[in-house]
Amino acid sequence: MIDLLERVGYAVMFLRMAEKEMGELAETTPEIARELGTIADQFHAEADDLEVKVVQATASRCGFGGS
């Protein structure tokens, strides 16, 4: 489980860095800014979703899951 959480952490890190790079590229390349902005938004949402799932999995594993 630790290995999976570590891998998800790296995926979140990658998505955050890619989101940042897309945003910077969109600022310097106006003709593709809308498309890059959409991709950056998708990366942001995916990273947020993965972080929530990691927190939920960790809480559940530690006995802090709701229900």
Secondary structure, 3 states (H helix, E strand, C coil): CHHHHHHHHHHHHHHHHHHHHHHHHHHHCHHHHHHHHHHHHHHHHHHHHHHHHHHHHHHHHCCCCCC
